[in-house]
Amino acid sequence: MEKVPVYVKIDEYQDVLDIIHTVQSKLDEAKRTLEKINGLKSEEDTLIDQWQKSLTEVGKKVDFIDRTLNEPEQY
């Protein structure tokens, strides 16, 4: 297939360039937003892990106290 030149009116060409620039700008903005979301998600995951560990520790301590209080006294 042979390449044929395409002629575009100057004002339409500028409109196309403006649209492309706008789309690129929106893509960059979306990438930055996604990076922020990933950062927040990472922080959130870290906090959830810490809470899970804390809950596990508290659960072990409560179990220990429960067992200790329910054991018969030894004389």
N, CA, C and O atoms as a Tripos MOL2 file, in Angstrom:
@<TRIPOS>MOLECULE
protein
  300   299    75     0     0
PROTEIN
NO_CHARGES

@<TRIPOS>ATOM
      1 N           0.8420   -1.1650    0.0000 N.3       1 MET1
      2 CA          0.0000    0.0000    0.0000 C.3       1 MET1
      3 C           0.8920    1.2350    0.0000 C.2       1 MET1
      4 O           1.8250    1.3400    0.7960 O.2       1 MET1
      5 N           0.6140    2.1100   -0.8470 N.am      2 GLU2
      6 CA          1.4690    3.2910   -1.0100 C.3       2 GLU2
      7 C           1.0310    4.3950   -0.0470 C.2       2 GLU2
      8 O          -0.1590    4.5900    0.2020 O.2       2 GLU2
      9 N           2.0100    5.1020    0.4820 N.am      3 LYS3
     10 CA          1.7210    6.1980    1.4110 C.3       3 LYS3
     11 C           1.3140    7.4230    0.6240 C.2       3 LYS3
     12 O           1.9600    7.8220   -0.3450 O.2       3 LYS3
     13 N           0.2240    7.9980    1.0750 N.am      4 VAL4
     14 CA         -0.3000    9.1850    0.4230 C.3       4 VAL4
     15 C          -0.3300   10.3020    1.4630 C.2       4 VAL4
     16 O          -0.7630   10.0770    2.5930 O.2       4 VAL4
     17 N           0.1200   11.4950    1.1020 N.am      5 PRO5
     18 CA          0.0970   12.5870    2.0800 C.3       5 PRO5
     19 C          -1.3330   12.9380    2.4790 C.2       5 PRO5
     20 O          -2.2620   12.8570    1.6750 O.2       5 PRO5
     21 N          -1.4820   13.3270    3.7320 N.am      6 VAL6
     22 CA         -2.7840   13.7330    4.2400 C.3       6 VAL6
     23 C          -2.7230   15.2330    4.4980 C.2       6 VAL6
     24 O          -1.7940   15.7260    5.1380 O.2       6 VAL6
     25 N          -3.6960   15.9360    4.0060 N.am      7 TYR7
     26 CA         -3.7440   17.3800    4.1920 C.3       7 TYR7
     27 C          -4.8240   17.7120    5.2190 C.2       7 TYR7
     28 O          -5.9580   17.2420    5.1340 O.2       7 TYR7
     29 N          -4.4350   18.5320    6.1860 N.am      8 VAL8
     30 CA         -5.3580   18.9260    7.2400 C.3       8 VAL8
     31 C          -5.3260   20.4430    7.3420 C.2       8 VAL8
     32 O          -4.2640   21.0580    7.2400 O.2       8 VAL8
     33 N          -6.4750   21.0310    7.5410 N.am      9 LYS9
     34 CA         -6.5210   22.4770    7.7270 C.3       9 LYS9
     35 C          -5.7440   22.8360    8.9860 C.2       9 LYS9
     36 O          -5.7560   22.0800    9.9580 O.2       9 LYS9
     37 N          -5.0810   23.9630    8.9780 N.am     10 ILE10
     38 CA         -4.2500   24.3900   10.0960 C.3      10 ILE10
     39 C          -5.0600   24.4850   11.3860 C.2      10 ILE10
     40 O          -4.5870   24.0410   12.4320 O.2      10 ILE10
     41 N          -6.2630   25.0500   11.3400 N.am     11 ASP11
     42 CA         -7.0490   25.1890   12.5610 C.3      11 ASP11
     43 C          -7.4650   23.8160   13.0990 C.2      11 ASP11
     44 O          -7.5090   23.6260   14.3140 O.2      11 ASP11
     45 N          -7.7650   22.8740   12.2360 N.am     12 GLU12
     46 CA         -8.0990   21.5170   12.6730 C.3      12 GLU12
     47 C          -6.8650   20.8220   13.2380 C.2      12 GLU12
     48 O          -6.9640   20.0720   14.2090 O.2      12 GLU12
     49 N          -5.7190   21.0650   12.6430 N.am     13 TYR13
     50 CA         -4.4650   20.4850   13.1120 C.3      13 TYR13
     51 C          -4.1820   20.9560   14.5380 C.2      13 TYR13
     52 O          -3.7920   20.1610   15.3930 O.2      13 TYR13
     53 N          -4.3780   22.2320   14.7850 N.am     14 GLN14
     54 CA         -4.1480   22.7750   16.1290 C.3      14 GLN14
     55 C          -5.1420   22.1690   17.1160 C.2      14 GLN14
     56 O          -4.7860   21.8860   18.2600 O.2      14 GLN14
     57 N          -6.3780   21.9710   16.6820 N.am     15 ASP15
     58 CA         -7.3820   21.3320   17.5490 C.3      15 ASP15
     59 C          -6.9480   19.9160   17.9200 C.2      15 ASP15
     60 O          -7.0720   19.5080   19.0750 O.2      15 ASP15
     61 N          -6.4430   19.1730   16.9450 N.am     16 VAL16
     62 CA         -5.9710   17.8110   17.1850 C.3      16 VAL16
     63 C          -4.8060   17.8230   18.1720 C.2      16 VAL16
     64 O          -4.7560   17.0060   19.0910 O.2      16 VAL16
     65 N          -3.8690   18.7520   17.9760 N.am     17 LEU17
     66 CA         -2.7320   18.8590   18.8980 C.3      17 LEU17
     67 C          -3.2000   19.1940   20.3080 C.2      17 LEU17
     68 O          -2.6860   18.6460   21.2840 O.2      17 LEU17
     69 N          -4.1750   20.0930   20.4150 N.am     18 ASP18
     70 CA         -4.7190   20.4530   21.7260 C.3      18 ASP18
     71 C          -5.3820   19.2510   22.4010 C.2      18 ASP18
     72 O          -5.2110   19.0360   23.6010 O.2      18 ASP18
     73 N          -6.1230   18.4840   21.6420 N.am     19 ILE19
     74 CA         -6.7880   17.2880   22.1860 C.3      19 ILE19
     75 C          -5.7490   16.2770   22.6490 C.2      19 ILE19
     76 O          -5.8820   15.7060   23.7310 O.2      19 ILE19
     77 N          -4.7270   16.0510   21.8510 N.am     20 ILE20
     78 CA         -3.6680   15.1030   22.2230 C.3      20 ILE20
     79 C          -2.9780   15.5670   23.5010 C.2      20 ILE20
     80 O          -2.6950   14.7580   24.3850 O.2      20 ILE20
     81 N          -2.7070   16.8640   23.6000 N.am     21 HIS21
     82 CA         -2.0720   17.4030   24.7970 C.3      21 HIS21
     83 C          -2.9680   17.1960   26.0240 C.2      21 HIS21
     84 O          -2.4880   16.8180   27.0930 O.2      21 HIS21
     85 N          -4.2630   17.4440   25.8620 N.am     22 THR22
     86 CA         -5.2110   17.2460   26.9610 C.3      22 THR22
     87 C          -5.2550   15.7890   27.4000 C.2      22 THR22
     88 O          -5.2590   15.4980   28.5960 O.2      22 THR22
     89 N          -5.2890   14.8800   26.4430 N.am     23 VAL23
     90 CA         -5.3190   13.4480   26.7590 C.3      23 VAL23
     91 C          -4.0360   13.0380   27.4870 C.2      23 VAL23
     92 O          -4.0920   12.2940   28.4660 O.2      23 VAL23
     93 N          -2.8950   13.5140   27.0180 N.am     24 GLN24
     94 CA         -1.6300   13.1910   27.6830 C.3      24 GLN24
     95 C          -1.6120   13.7360   29.1070 C.2      24 GLN24
     96 O          -1.1440   13.0670   30.0280 O.2      24 GLN24
     97 N          -2.1140   14.9310   29.2790 N.am     25 SER25
     98 CA         -2.1740   15.5380   30.6000 C.3      25 SER25
     99 C          -3.0710   14.7210   31.5360 C.2      25 SER25
    100 O          -2.7190   14.4880   32.6920 O.2      25 SER25
    101 N          -4.2120   14.2940   31.0380 N.am     26 LYS26
    102 CA         -5.1310   13.4750   31.8430 C.3      26 LYS26
    103 C          -4.5150   12.1200   32.1780 C.2      26 LYS26
    104 O          -4.7180   11.6070   33.2780 O.2      26 LYS26
    105 N          -3.7750   11.5420   31.2560 N.am     27 LEU27
    106 CA         -3.1010   10.2740   31.5240 C.3      27 LEU27
    107 C          -2.0570   10.4380   32.6170 C.2      27 LEU27
    108 O          -1.9520    9.6020   33.5140 O.2      27 LEU27
    109 N          -1.2870   11.5130   32.5420 N.am     28 ASP28
    110 CA         -0.2890   11.7780   33.5830 C.3      28 ASP28
    111 C          -0.9570   11.9650   34.9430 C.2      28 ASP28
    112 O          -0.4730   11.4640   35.9570 O.2      28 ASP28
    113 N          -2.0540   12.6790   34.9520 N.am     29 GLU29
    114 CA         -2.8000   12.9000   36.1920 C.3      29 GLU29
    115 C          -3.3230   11.5720   36.7540 C.2      29 GLU29
    116 O          -3.2580   11.3330   37.9600 O.2      29 GLU29
    117 N          -3.8320   10.7270   35.8830 N.am     30 ALA30
    118 CA         -4.3430    9.4220   36.3060 C.3      30 ALA30
    119 C          -3.2150    8.5540   36.8630 C.2      30 ALA30
    120 O          -3.4160    7.8360   37.8420 O.2      30 ALA30
    121 N          -2.0390    8.6130   36.2500 N.am     31 LYS31
    122 CA         -0.8900    7.8440   36.7410 C.3      31 LYS31
    123 C          -0.4850    8.3120   38.1350 C.2      31 LYS31
    124 O          -0.2110    7.4940   39.0130 O.2      31 LYS31
    125 N          -0.4470    9.6380   38.3400 N.am     32 ARG32
    126 CA         -0.0880   10.1790   39.6540 C.3      32 ARG32
    127 C          -1.1160    9.7670   40.7090 C.2      32 ARG32
    128 O          -0.7600    9.4120   41.8320 O.2      32 ARG32
    129 N          -2.3820    9.8180   40.3350 N.am     33 THR33
    130 CA         -3.4440    9.4200   41.2550 C.3      33 THR33
    131 C          -3.3160    7.9470   41.6200 C.2      33 THR33
    132 O          -3.4720    7.5750   42.7830 O.2      33 THR33
    133 N          -3.0350    7.1220   40.6410 N.am     34 LEU34
    134 CA         -2.8720    5.6930   40.8930 C.3      34 LEU34
    135 C          -1.6780    5.4230   41.8020 C.2      34 LEU34
    136 O          -1.7440    4.5470   42.6640 O.2      34 LEU34
    137 N          -0.5900    6.1650   41.6170 N.am     35 GLU35
    138 CA          0.5740    6.0160   42.4920 C.3      35 GLU35
    139 C           0.2220    6.3880   43.9290 C.2      35 GLU35
    140 O           0.6500    5.7160   44.8670 O.2      35 GLU35
    141 N          -0.5580    7.4560   44.1050 N.am     36 LYS36
    142 CA         -0.9940    7.8500   45.4430 C.3      36 LYS36
    143 C          -1.8660    6.7660   46.0690 C.2      36 LYS36
    144 O          -1.7100    6.4340   47.2450 O.2      36 LYS36
    145 N          -2.7800    6.2190   45.2770 N.am     37 ILE37
    146 CA         -3.6690    5.1640   45.7770 C.3      37 ILE37
    147 C          -2.8510    3.9500   46.1980 C.2      37 ILE37
    148 O          -3.1110    3.3620   47.2470 O.2      37 ILE37
    149 N          -1.8630    3.5700   45.3870 N.am     38 ASN38
    150 CA         -1.0160    2.4280   45.7390 C.3      38 ASN38
    151 C          -0.2390    2.6850   47.0210 C.2      38 ASN38
    152 O          -0.0680    1.7790   47.8370 O.2      38 ASN38
    153 N           0.2350    3.9210   47.2030 N.am     39 GLY39
    154 CA          0.9420    4.2750   48.4320 C.3      39 GLY39
    155 C           0.0290    4.1770   49.6440 C.2      39 GLY39
    156 O           0.4220    3.6470   50.6830 O.2      39 GLY39
    157 N          -1.1820    4.6860   49.5110 N.am     40 LEU40
    158 CA         -2.1500    4.6050   50.6080 C.3      40 LEU40
    159 C          -2.5190    3.1580   50.9140 C.2      40 LEU40
    160 O          -2.6580    2.7780   52.0760 O.2      40 LEU40
    161 N          -2.6730    2.3620   49.8750 N.am     41 LYS41
    162 CA         -3.0110    0.9480   50.0660 C.3      41 LYS41
    163 C          -1.8950    0.2310   50.8080 C.2      41 LYS41
    164 O          -2.1490   -0.5990   51.6810 O.2      41 LYS41
    165 N          -0.6620    0.5570   50.4570 N.am     42 SER42
    166 CA          0.4830   -0.0580   51.1200 C.3      42 SER42
    167 C           0.5070    0.3090   52.6060 C.2      42 SER42
    168 O           0.7380   -0.5430   53.4640 O.2      42 SER42
    169 N           0.2660    1.5880   52.8940 N.am     43 GLU43
    170 CA          0.2100    2.0220   54.2910 C.3      43 GLU43
    171 C          -0.9260    1.3200   55.0290 C.2      43 GLU43
    172 O          -0.7670    0.8860   56.1700 O.2      43 GLU43
    173 N          -2.0620    1.2170   54.3690 N.am     44 GLU44
    174 CA         -3.2170    0.5670   54.9660 C.3      44 GLU44
    175 C          -2.9190   -0.9100   55.2510 C.2      44 GLU44
    176 O          -3.2600   -1.4150   56.3210 O.2      44 GLU44
    177 N          -2.2940   -1.5920   54.3110 N.am     45 ASP45
    178 CA         -1.9420   -3.0020   54.5080 C.3      45 ASP45
    179 C          -1.0050   -3.1740   55.7010 C.2      45 ASP45
    180 O          -1.1440   -4.1200   56.4750 O.2      45 ASP45
    181 N          -0.0520   -2.2550   55.8440 N.am     46 THR46
    182 CA          0.8840   -2.3090   56.9710 C.3      46 THR46
    183 C           0.1310   -2.1450   58.2860 C.2      46 THR46
    184 O           0.3690   -2.8900   59.2370 O.2      46 THR46
    185 N          -0.7690   -1.1810   58.3440 N.am     47 LEU47
    186 CA         -1.5580   -0.9640   59.5640 C.3      47 LEU47
    187 C          -2.4330   -2.1770   59.8950 C.2      47 LEU47
    188 O          -2.5320   -2.5860   61.0510 O.2      47 LEU47
    189 N          -3.0550   -2.7350   58.8800 N.am     48 ILE48
    190 CA         -3.9050   -3.9110   59.1070 C.3      48 ILE48
    191 C          -3.0770   -5.0650   59.6540 C.2      48 ILE48
    192 O          -3.5270   -5.7680   60.5590 O.2      48 ILE48
    193 N          -1.8730   -5.2740   59.1210 N.am     49 ASP49
    194 CA         -0.9890   -6.3240   59.6370 C.3      49 ASP49
    195 C          -0.6390   -6.0700   61.1000 C.2      49 ASP49
    196 O          -0.6300   -6.9960   61.9110 O.2      49 ASP49
    197 N          -0.3530   -4.8130   61.4350 N.am     50 GLN50
    198 CA         -0.0260   -4.4740   62.8240 C.3      50 GLN50
    199 C          -1.2200   -4.7320   63.7350 C.2      50 GLN50
    200 O          -1.0580   -5.2700   64.8300 O.2      50 GLN50
    201 N          -2.4020   -4.3570   63.2970 N.am     51 TRP51
    202 CA         -3.6050   -4.5910   64.0950 C.3      51 TRP51
    203 C          -3.8390   -6.0940   64.2860 C.2      51 TRP51
    204 O          -4.2220   -6.5370   65.3680 O.2      51 TRP51
    205 N          -3.6060   -6.8650   63.2320 N.am     52 GLN52
    206 CA         -3.7950   -8.3050   63.3240 C.3      52 GLN52
    207 C          -2.8420   -8.9120   64.3440 C.2      52 GLN52
    208 O          -3.2400   -9.7630   65.1400 O.2      52 GLN52
    209 N          -1.5840   -8.4780   64.3220 N.am     53 LYS53
    210 CA         -0.6010   -8.9690   65.2890 C.3      53 LYS53
    211 C          -0.9940   -8.5750   66.7080 C.2      53 LYS53
    212 O          -0.8780   -9.3770   67.6350 O.2      53 LYS53
    213 N          -1.4570   -7.3400   66.8760 N.am     54 SER54
    214 CA         -1.8720   -6.8760   68.2030 C.3      54 SER54
    215 C          -3.0540   -7.6960   68.7120 C.2      54 SER54
    216 O          -3.0760   -8.1070   69.8720 O.2      54 SER54
    217 N          -4.0290   -7.9300   67.8490 N.am     55 LEU55
    218 CA         -5.1870   -8.7290   68.2460 C.3      55 LEU55
    219 C          -4.7840  -10.1540   68.6230 C.2      55 LEU55
    220 O          -5.3090  -10.7280   69.5780 O.2      55 LEU55
    221 N          -3.8570  -10.7060   67.8690 N.am     56 THR56
    222 CA         -3.3770  -12.0560   68.1710 C.3      56 THR56
    223 C          -2.7000  -12.0820   69.5380 C.2      56 THR56
    224 O          -2.9360  -12.9960   70.3280 O.2      56 THR56
    225 N          -1.8610  -11.0870   69.8240 N.am     57 GLU57
    226 CA         -1.1800  -11.0160   71.1170 C.3      57 GLU57
    227 C          -2.1870  -10.8620   72.2600 C.2      57 GLU57
    228 O          -2.0710  -11.5350   73.2840 O.2      57 GLU57
    229 N          -3.1680   -9.9830   72.0860 N.am     58 VAL58
    230 CA         -4.1840   -9.7870   73.1200 C.3      58 VAL58
    231 C          -4.9660  -11.0810   73.3290 C.2      58 VAL58
    232 O          -5.2560  -11.4530   74.4650 O.2      58 VAL58
    233 N          -5.3050  -11.7630   72.2460 N.am     59 GLY59
    234 CA         -6.0210  -13.0260   72.3540 C.3      59 GLY59
    235 C          -5.2320  -14.0640   73.1350 C.2      59 GLY59
    236 O          -5.8050  -14.7860   73.9500 O.2      59 GLY59
    237 N          -3.9280  -14.1520   72.9030 N.am     60 LYS60
    238 CA         -3.0810  -15.0980   73.6320 C.3      60 LYS60
    239 C          -3.0450  -14.7500   75.1130 C.2      60 LYS60
    240 O          -3.0930  -15.6390   75.9620 O.2      60 LYS60
    241 N          -2.9600  -13.4590   75.4260 N.am     61 LYS61
    242 CA         -2.9200  -13.0310   76.8280 C.3      61 LYS61
    243 C          -4.2450  -13.3230   77.5230 C.2      61 LYS61
    244 O          -4.2550  -13.7710   78.6700 O.2      61 LYS61
    245 N          -5.3570  -13.0750   76.8430 N.am     62 VAL62
    246 CA         -6.6700  -13.3640   77.4200 C.3      62 VAL62
    247 C          -6.8160  -14.8640   77.6500 C.2      62 VAL62
    248 O          -7.3360  -15.2770   78.6870 O.2      62 VAL62
    249 N          -6.3720  -15.6790   76.7110 N.am     63 ASP63
    250 CA         -6.4210  -17.1360   76.8820 C.3      63 ASP63
    251 C          -5.5880  -17.5710   78.0760 C.2      63 ASP63
    252 O          -6.0150  -18.4270   78.8510 O.2      63 ASP63
    253 N          -4.3980  -16.9870   78.2310 N.am     64 PHE64
    254 CA         -3.5240  -17.3240   79.3570 C.3      64 PHE64
    255 C          -4.2030  -16.9620   80.6790 C.2      64 PHE64
    256 O          -4.2060  -17.7540   81.6210 O.2      64 PHE64
    257 N          -4.7720  -15.7700   80.7400 N.am     65 ILE65
    258 CA         -5.4530  -15.3440   81.9640 C.3      65 ILE65
    259 C          -6.6330  -16.2490   82.2530 C.2      65 ILE65
    260 O          -6.8430  -16.6300   83.4040 O.2      65 ILE65
    261 N          -7.4080  -16.6040   81.2400 N.am     66 ASP66
    262 CA         -8.5650  -17.4770   81.4020 C.3      66 ASP66
    263 C          -8.1370  -18.8400   81.9380 C.2      66 ASP66
    264 O          -8.7500  -19.3700   82.8650 O.2      66 ASP66
    265 N          -7.0710  -19.4110   81.3460 N.am     67 ARG67
    266 CA         -6.5840  -20.7200   81.8130 C.3      67 ARG67
    267 C          -6.0780  -20.6280   83.2510 C.2      67 ARG67
    268 O          -6.3340  -21.5130   84.0670 O.2      67 ARG67
    269 N          -5.3640  -19.5580   83.5480 N.am     68 THR68
    270 CA         -4.7840  -19.3960   84.8850 C.3      68 THR68
    271 C          -5.8910  -19.2580   85.9300 C.2      68 THR68
    272 O          -5.8040  -19.8590   87.0010 O.2      68 THR68
    273 N          -6.9130  -18.4870   85.6370 N.am     69 LEU69
    274 CA         -8.0040  -18.2950   86.5980 C.3      69 LEU69
    275 C          -8.8740  -19.5280   86.7530 C.2      69 LEU69
    276 O          -9.4900  -19.7170   87.8020 O.2      69 LEU69
    277 N          -8.9380  -20.3610   85.7430 N.am     70 ASN70
    278 CA         -9.7960  -21.5360   85.7890 C.3      70 ASN70
    279 C          -9.0890  -22.8090   86.2510 C.2      70 ASN70
    280 O          -9.7320  -23.8500   86.3920 O.2      70 ASN70
    281 N          -7.7810  -22.7440   86.4860 N.am     71 GLU71
    282 CA         -7.0500  -23.9220   86.9690 C.3      71 GLU71
    283 C          -7.3830  -24.1220   88.4460 C.2      71 GLU71
    284 O          -7.5020  -23.1540   89.1970 O.2      71 GLU71
    285 N          -7.5290  -25.3660   88.8540 N.am     72 PRO72
    286 CA         -7.7630  -25.6110   90.2840 C.3      72 PRO72
    287 C          -6.5140  -25.2550   91.0850 C.2      72 PRO72
    288 O          -5.3850  -25.4400   90.6310 O.2      72 PRO72
    289 N          -6.7440  -24.7510   92.2610 N.am     73 GLU73
    290 CA         -5.6020  -24.3960   93.1160 C.3      73 GLU73
    291 C          -4.8950  -25.6490   93.5700 C.2      73 GLU73
    292 O          -5.5300  -26.6600   93.8690 O.2      73 GLU73
    293 N          -3.6020  -25.5820   93.6210 N.am     74 GLN74
    294 CA         -2.8160  -26.7330   94.0840 C.3      74 GLN74
    295 C          -2.2340  -26.4060   95.4560 C.2      74 GLN74
    296 O          -1.5840  -25.3780   95.6440 O.2      74 GLN74
    297 N          -2.4760  -27.2840   96.3900 N.am     75 TYR75
    298 CA         -1.9700  -27.0790   97.7560 C.3      75 TYR75
    299 C          -0.8610  -28.0220   98.0600 C.2      75 TYR75
    300 O          -0.3130  -27.9950   99.1620 O.2      75 TYR75
@<TRIPOS>BOND
     1     1     2 1
     2     2     3 1
     3     3     4 2
     4     3     5 am
     5     5     6 1
     6     6     7 1
     7     7     8 2
     8     7     9 am
     9     9    10 1
    10    10    11 1
    11    11    12 2
    12    11    13 am
    13    13    14 1
    14    14    15 1
    15    15    16 2
    16    15    17 am
    17    17    18 1
    18    18    19 1
    19    19    20 2
    20    19    21 am
    21    21    22 1
    22    22    23 1
    23    23    24 2
    24    23    25 am
    25    25    26 1
    26    26    27 1
    27    27    28 2
    28    27    29 am
    29    29    30 1
    30    30    31 1
    31    31    32 2
    32    31    33 am
    33    33    34 1
    34    34    35 1
    35    35    36 2
    36    35    37 am
    37    37    38 1
    38    38    39 1
    39    39    40 2
    40    39    41 am
    41    41    42 1
    42    42    43 1
    43    43    44 2
    44    43    45 am
    45    45    46 1
    46    46    47 1
    47    47    48 2
    48    47    49 am
    49    49    50 1
    50    50    51 1
    51    51    52 2
    52    51    53 am
    53    53    54 1
    54    54    55 1
    55    55    56 2
    56    55    57 am
    57    57    58 1
    58    58    59 1
    59    59    60 2
    60    59    61 am
    61    61    62 1
    62    62    63 1
    63    63    64 2
    64    63    65 am
    65    65    66 1
    66    66    67 1
    67    67    68 2
    68    67    69 am
    69    69    70 1
    70    70    71 1
    71    71    72 2
    72    71    73 am
    73    73    74 1
    74    74    75 1
    75    75    76 2
    76    75    77 am
    77    77    78 1
    78    78    79 1
    79    79    80 2
    80    79    81 am
    81    81    82 1
    82    82    83 1
    83    83    84 2
    84    83    85 am
    85    85    86 1
    86    86    87 1
    87    87    88 2
    88    87    89 am
    89    89    90 1
    90    90    91 1
    91    91    92 2
    92    91    93 am
    93    93    94 1
    94    94    95 1
    95    95    96 2
    96    95    97 am
    97    97    98 1
    98    98    99 1
    99    99   100 2
   100    99   101 am
   101   101   102 1
   102   102   103 1
   103   103   104 2
   104   103   105 am
   105   105   106 1
   106   106   107 1
   107   107   108 2
   108   107   109 am
   109   109   110 1
   110   110   111 1
   111   111   112 2
   112   111   113 am
   113   113   114 1
   114   114   115 1
   115   115   116 2
   116   115   117 am
   117   117   118 1
   118   118   119 1
   119   119   120 2
   120   119   121 am
   121   121   122 1
   122   122   123 1
   123   123   124 2
   124   123   125 am
   125   125   126 1
   126   126   127 1
   127   127   128 2
   128   127   129 am
   129   129   130 1
   130   130   131 1
   131   131   132 2
   132   131   133 am
   133   133   134 1
   134   134   135 1
   135   135   136 2
   136   135   137 am
   137   137   138 1
   138   138   139 1
   139   139   140 2
   140   139   141 am
   141   141   142 1
   142   142   143 1
   143   143   144 2
   144   143   145 am
   145   145   146 1
   146   146   147 1
   147   147   148 2
   148   147   149 am
   149   149   150 1
   150   150   151 1
   151   151   152 2
   152   151   153 am
   153   153   154 1
   154   154   155 1
   155   155   156 2
   156   155   157 am
   157   157   158 1
   158   158   159 1
   159   159   160 2
   160   159   161 am
   161   161   162 1
   162   162   163 1
   163   163   164 2
   164   163   165 am
   165   165   166 1
   166   166   167 1
   167   167   168 2
   168   167   169 am
   169   169   170 1
   170   170   171 1
   171   171   172 2
   172   171   173 am
   173   173   174 1
   174   174   175 1
   175   175   176 2
   176   175   177 am
   177   177   178 1
   178   178   179 1
   179   179   180 2
   180   179   181 am
   181   181   182 1
   182   182   183 1
   183   183   184 2
   184   183   185 am
   185   185   186 1
   186   186   187 1
   187   187   188 2
   188   187   189 am
   189   189   190 1
   190   190   191 1
   191   191   192 2
   192   191   193 am
   193   193   194 1
   194   194   195 1
   195   195   196 2
   196   195   197 am
   197   197   198 1
   198   198   199 1
   199   199   200 2
   200   199   201 am
   201   201   202 1
   202   202   203 1
   203   203   204 2
   204   203   205 am
   205   205   206 1
   206   206   207 1
   207   207   208 2
   208   207   209 am
   209   209   210 1
   210   210   211 1
   211   211   212 2
   212   211   213 am
   213   213   214 1
   214   214   215 1
   215   215   216 2
   216   215   217 am
   217   217   218 1
   218   218   219 1
   219   219   220 2
   220   219   221 am
   221   221   222 1
   222   222   223 1
   223   223   224 2
   224   223   225 am
   225   225   226 1
   226   226   227 1
   227   227   228 2
   228   227   229 am
   229   229   230 1
   230   230   231 1
   231   231   232 2
   232   231   233 am
   233   233   234 1
   234   234   235 1
   235   235   236 2
   236   235   237 am
   237   237   238 1
   238   238   239 1
   239   239   240 2
   240   239   241 am
   241   241   242 1
   242   242   243 1
   243   243   244 2
   244   243   245 am
   245   245   246 1
   246   246   247 1
   247   247   248 2
   248   247   249 am
   249   249   250 1
   250   250   251 1
   251   251   252 2
   252   251   253 am
   253   253   254 1
   254   254   255 1
   255   255   256 2
   256   255   257 am
   257   257   258 1
   258   258   259 1
   259   259   260 2
   260   259   261 am
   261   261   262 1
   262   262   263 1
   263   263   264 2
   264   263   265 am
   265   265   266 1
   266   266   267 1
   267   267   268 2
   268   267   269 am
   269   269   270 1
   270   270   271 1
   271   271   272 2
   272   271   273 am
   273   273   274 1
   274   274   275 1
   275   275   276 2
   276   275   277 am
   277   277   278 1
   278   278   279 1
   279   279   280 2
   280   279   281 am
   281   281   282 1
   282   282   283 1
   283   283   284 2
   284   283   285 am
   285   285   286 1
   286   286   287 1
   287   287   288 2
   288   287   289 am
   289   289   290 1
   290   290   291 1
   291   291   292 2
   292   291   293 am
   293   293   294 1
   294   294   295 1
   295   295   296 2
   296   295   297 am
   297   297   298 1
   298   298   299 1
   299   299   300 2
@<TRIPOS>SUBSTRUCTURE
     1 MET1         2 RESIDUE 1 A MET
     2 GLU2         6 RESIDUE 1 A GLU
     3 LYS3        10 RESIDUE 1 A LYS
     4 VAL4        14 RESIDUE 1 A VAL
     5 PRO5        18 RESIDUE 1 A PRO
     6 VAL6        22 RESIDUE 1 A VAL
     7 TYR7        26 RESIDUE 1 A TYR
     8 VAL8        30 RESIDUE 1 A VAL
     9 LYS9        34 RESIDUE 1 A LYS
    10 ILE10       38 RESIDUE 1 A ILE
    11 ASP11       42 RESIDUE 1 A ASP
    12 GLU12       46 RESIDUE 1 A GLU
    13 TYR13       50 RESIDUE 1 A TYR
    14 GLN14       54 RESIDUE 1 A GLN
    15 ASP15       58 RESIDUE 1 A ASP
    16 VAL16       62 RESIDUE 1 A VAL
    17 LEU17       66 RESIDUE 1 A LEU
    18 ASP18       70 RESIDUE 1 A ASP
    19 ILE19       74 RESIDUE 1 A ILE
    20 ILE20       78 RESIDUE 1 A ILE
    21 HIS21       82 RESIDUE 1 A HIS
    22 THR22       86 RESIDUE 1 A THR
    23 VAL23       90 RESIDUE 1 A VAL
    24 GLN24       94 RESIDUE 1 A GLN
    25 SER25       98 RESIDUE 1 A SER
    26 LYS26      102 RESIDUE 1 A LYS
    27 LEU27      106 RESIDUE 1 A LEU
    28 ASP28      110 RESIDUE 1 A ASP
    29 GLU29      114 RESIDUE 1 A GLU
    30 ALA30      118 RESIDUE 1 A ALA
    31 LYS31      122 RESIDUE 1 A LYS
    32 ARG32      126 RESIDUE 1 A ARG
    33 THR33      130 RESIDUE 1 A THR
    34 LEU34      134 RESIDUE 1 A LEU
    35 GLU35      138 RESIDUE 1 A GLU
    36 LYS36      142 RESIDUE 1 A LYS
    37 ILE37      146 RESIDUE 1 A ILE
    38 ASN38      150 RESIDUE 1 A ASN
    39 GLY39      154 RESIDUE 1 A GLY
    40 LEU40      158 RESIDUE 1 A LEU
    41 LYS41      162 RESIDUE 1 A LYS
    42 SER42      166 RESIDUE 1 A SER
    43 GLU43      170 RESIDUE 1 A GLU
    44 GLU44      174 RESIDUE 1 A GLU
    45 ASP45      178 RESIDUE 1 A ASP
    46 THR46      182 RESIDUE 1 A THR
    47 LEU47      186 RESIDUE 1 A LEU
    48 ILE48      190 RESIDUE 1 A ILE
    49 ASP49      194 RESIDUE 1 A ASP
    50 GLN50      198 RESIDUE 1 A GLN
    51 TRP51      202 RESIDUE 1 A TRP
    52 GLN52      206 RESIDUE 1 A GLN
    53 LYS53      210 RESIDUE 1 A LYS
    54 SER54      214 RESIDUE 1 A SER
    55 LEU55      218 RESIDUE 1 A LEU
    56 THR56      222 RESIDUE 1 A THR
    57 GLU57      226 RESIDUE 1 A GLU
    58 VAL58      230 RESIDUE 1 A VAL
    59 GLY59      234 RESIDUE 1 A GLY
    60 LYS60      238 RESIDUE 1 A LYS
    61 LYS61      242 RESIDUE 1 A LYS
    62 VAL62      246 RESIDUE 1 A VAL
    63 ASP63      250 RESIDUE 1 A ASP
    64 PHE64      254 RESIDUE 1 A PHE
    65 ILE65      258 RESIDUE 1 A ILE
    66 ASP66      262 RESIDUE 1 A ASP
    67 ARG67      266 RESIDUE 1 A ARG
    68 THR68      270 RESIDUE 1 A THR
    69 LEU69      274 RESIDUE 1 A LEU
    70 ASN70      278 RESIDUE 1 A ASN
    71 GLU71      282 RESIDUE 1 A GLU
    72 PRO72      286 RESIDUE 1 A PRO
    73 GLU73      290 RESIDUE 1 A GLU
    74 GLN74      294 RESIDUE 1 A GLN
    75 TYR75      298 RESIDUE 1 A TYR
